């Protein structure tokens, strides 16, 4: 991720193109992102990642070529082996999990919160969430050991 400042770029709304985006901030910065680099728990910012983001966002808004880079950072995106979120109760009493949203965490936050709220308050949800169950990994391990 890169925080840019550019007085000549008047961006008033989020711009998104092919997994790159620009998000204007109230303080005048423009947040540019992002990359996917499968590096485990290493969250170092790489020159290649910065170059990729800058190239694509300057293609979106050419005036960003004169932008000042104020900050760079990298975060970790939790993913699951099957690339689906992990949401729901576990085999430990009272333990609920809501993780593994990868790139879509901010987009899936409202529905995830509703599912968890419904489970906590009523012990049921209004949709079939079995494909998202944390227990699906335990079940696949059992099937693997049964075949052996």
Secondary structure as GFF3:
##gff-version 3
##sequence-region A 1 148
A	DSSP	beta_strand	2	5	.	.	.	ID=ss1
A	DSSP	beta_strand	15	17	.	.	.	ID=ss2
A	DSSP	beta_strand	20	24	.	.	.	ID=ss3
A	DSSP	beta_strand	29	33	.	.	.	ID=ss4
A	DSSP	alpha_helix	47	60	.	.	.	ID=ss5
A	DSSP	three_ten_helix	62	66	.	.	.	ID=ss6
A	DSSP	beta_strand	68	72	.	.	.	ID=ss7
A	DSSP	beta_strand	86	89	.	.	.	ID=ss8
A	DSSP	beta_strand	96	99	.	.	.	ID=ss9
A	DSSP	three_ten_helix	102	104	.	.	.	ID=ss10
A	DSSP	alpha_helix	105	122	.	.	.	ID=ss11
A	DSSP	three_ten_helix	130	132	.	.	.	ID=ss12
A	DSSP	alpha_helix	135	147	.	.	.	ID=ss13
###
